[in-house]
Amino acid sequence: MDVQAWTYLIVGITFAIYIGIAFWSKAGSTKEFYVAGGGVPPLANGMATAADWMSAASFISMAGVISFMGYDGSVYLMGWTGGYVLLALLLAPYLRKFGKFTVPDFVGDRYYSNTARTVAVICALFVSFTYVAGQMRGVGIVFSHFLKVEINEGIFIGMGVVFIYAVLGGMKGITYTQVAQYCVLIFAYMVPAIFISLLMTGQVVPQIGFGSKLPDGNYMLDTLDKLHSELGFANYTDGNKSRIDVFFITMALMVGTAGLPHVIVRFFTVPRVKDARISAGWALIFIAILYTTAPAVAVFARTNLIHTVSNRPYAEMPEWFKMWEETRLIAFDDKNGDGVIQYVKDPSKNELTIDRDIMVLANPEIANLPAWVTALVAAGGLAAALSTAAGLLLVVSTSVAHDLFKRNLFPDINEKGELIVARMSAAVAVGFAGFFGIMNFGFVAEVVAFAFGLAASSFFPAIVMGIFSRRMNKQGAIAGMITGLTFTSAYIIYFKMIFPELNNPDHLWWGISPEGIGTLGMVLNFVVSTLVSAITPAPPQDIQELVESLRYPRGAGAAAKH
């Protein structure tokens, strides 16, 4: 069978599994819809958390970014991995002990204010829709190539699948679907990585392979540096970004991870606080498998690509090249008319344009692996994108139904009515997700980085201060969230949408790119919230006692008395 036939078969089977799980685990109550009934085992929750967190940005785009950026791409590895550790150790157990379904619910109760809850809902919607735009874009890229449809048509197909298991199953359906999706995505990521590592270096472990020698006796990274130098690019192992920009991007990704509402809510699906810690540990192990492999995949893909296309006649390009051309994600412009592809850094001479989001998907084809491996990677990319998209859409529906309707607008609404509103909100959110995916604000990892910046500048300070500061009050939290979100959004919109030509170190503030501006937004949030809290009344005594109790295990106070 050819690649397309294998893709139809493997993707069809995985989709049937996802939809079957959605019908099997259909939510029958608001608790099942919001937090899967609170009875998910830690191991399953760890796998679901890993799938929820490892989005299309992790599976499709991160290795692609690293393959083009080289050393500079390490900010994504450091930021996202470090952020998960920060979330697991600093926030998750305390939020689970607080016992609320959503981040807006935590903010509303901790800061004893429906206004704070509403601001948190707005922040959640901003973050979620920015994040989900990247996921739907990833879905469109996969479908456009493997199913021979336009990217926008691929996005519509993905919307249909997400609609079924997110609207029907809620968190219960999404959780068990994500367990299956993790198995698919990690298998799909590791199989080609192992095959290519064996072919290129003789090493079965990709993490060892990309630091090993090639058959010619040279180390792979030395060979890639040499290839880059010959084509006019900077050495692959050298960085071009300023130190301050690397710091700001890494920090924004770290604290943004710790403020992501769709990841935080996963820790409410387990029975106990202890289980939240255990599931966080399992998730870190499952995440590390992919994240330690991504640099190897990036190096393999970059090396094979350069060997395949550079200074080669266009007429001799393999079938995969022509197929990706049909999606317009690879383009050849024969500037000198010699029919030979000239791939160099100099834009006046470079004849090849490559969308970095295709690197992981095209990697098995570039390496000439069997067709079923290529189809497996397509299924893995879809699993990664759809799992995160579903989690984000659930955050949107929960924020609207529970935090806006139930807690603010219609407090007397019954459980059946709330569940209907949640499902309607999820359906509407699917439509918006598709729209944002079609808009195409940038490559997947870049768009997702913006979402992390928004989470860092809005949620993270409010959550941290809500847990660790008795003095932080509602006025401070509200002012901080509005300041951080407004500043970060304005900076991103200005340099990415209004004046993209100014998005370079000469015009950016202190050389900080839009992907890293969330760090400065977070600092502003902390400063504003602290100052406003200092000049306004302290929280009620019961709130201060609640904050104090959050940081101690149950029974610790009684034990201390004896």
C-alpha positions, 0 to 999 in steps of 0.5 A: 500500500502507498502512504495515502492508503496507510494513512487512511487505514491508521488514522481511520482506526485511531479516530474510531477508537477516539470516538468509541471511547467518547461514546463509552465514557459519555458524561452524565453529570457536571462533575463528570463533564468538568473533572471526570468525576474525580476518580481517574487513576494516577497512571492514567491521569499521568498519560492524559496529562502528557497528551494534553500538554504535548500538543501539536507544538511539541509533536509537529513544530518543536523539532521543526523549530530546532532543526532550523534554529539549532541551538536557539531552539533549545529555549522551547525545550528548557522552557516547556520542560522546566515549566512542567516541573514548576507546575507539578511542584509549586502549584498543582498539589495546592490547587488540588487541595483547594478543590475547585474545578477551574482556575477562574473558580480558584481565582473567584473564591480565593479573591472573594470576588465575582469580578476577579472570577470574570477577569480570570474567565476572560484571561482563560479565553484569551489563552485558550483560543490563542493556544488552540489556533496552533493546534488546529493549524497543525491538524490542517497541515497533517490532513492537507498532505496525507489526505490530499485536501486543502489546509482549511478543509483539514481543519474542518475535519479536525473540528468534526472529530473534536466536536464529537468527543469533547462535546459528548464526553466532557472531561471524562471522555477527553481523559480516556481518549487522551490516554489512547492518544498518548500511546499513539503519539509516543509510538509514532514519534519514537518509531521513526526516530529509532529507525533513522538513528539506526540508519544514520549512526547505528545507534538504536537510542536516538538520544545517543545517536545524534551525538554519535559518529557517522559512517565517515568517522565525523560526529553528526553535529560537526557534519551539520555545522560544516553543511551550514557553513557551506550554505552560509548559515550560522553553525547549527550549534551556535546561538544567534539570539541575545542572552536577554531574549533567550532568558525572557523566552525561556522564563515566559514558557516556564511560568506560562506552563505553570499557568495553563488552565487546561493542564491545571484542571487535570489535577482535579480529576484524581481522588486525592492530593497525593494522587495529584503528586503521583500523576504529576510524576508519571506525566513528567516521565511520559513527557521526557520520553518525547522531549529528550528525543526531539533534538535528535529528530531535529538533527536527523531531519535537518541533515537529511534535508540538506543532503536531499535538496541542496544543489540537486536538480529539481527534476530529480527531487523525490516524490515526497518533495512534489507532494509537499509542494502541492500543499504550498508548504515547500516552494521552489523558485528557480531564480537563476533558471538552471533547474538546480535547487540552491538552498542558502541563507542569502535571500537574494540567492535562496531558491527554496522556501520550507515551512518548518512545521513539516519537518517531523511529518516529512522526516520519515519520507526524507529518510525513505522509511516504509509507507506505514511509518509515514502514516503512523507519524500522521496519526501521531501528529493528529493525536497530539493536536486533537488531545490538546485542542479538546482540553483547551475547548473544555476549559472554554466550555467550563469557564463559560458554563460554570464560572460565568453562567453558574457562578455569576449570571444564573446561580439558580441554574440546575445541573441539567441546564448547566450541562447543556450550557457547557456542551453548547459552549464547547460546540461554539468554541470548536467553531472559533478554534477552526476560525483561528486555525484558518487565520494562520497567525504563524508557525505552530510553536510560535503561536503556542508560545504566545499563549504561554506568554499570555498565561504567564502574564495573567494567571501565574502571579494571581495563582502564586500570590493566591497560594503563598500570600495572605495579604494579596487581595481582590483589588490587587489580583484584578489590577495585576491580571488586567495589566499583565494581559493587556500589556502582553497582548498589545506587544504581541499584536503590535509587533506580529500583526500591525507592524511585523516588519519591526519584529527585529532586535533593532526595534523590539524593546531591549531586544525582547521578542514577542514570544518572550514578552510574557515574562515582562508582563508577569513582572508588571503583574506582580508589581501592580498587584503587590502595590495595589494590595498594599494600599487597599484593605487586607482580605477577610480573616477567613480568606487569610486562614484559608491561604494558611491552611493550603500550605500544610498537609491535613493533620499537620496542625494537630500533630504540632500541638503534641 
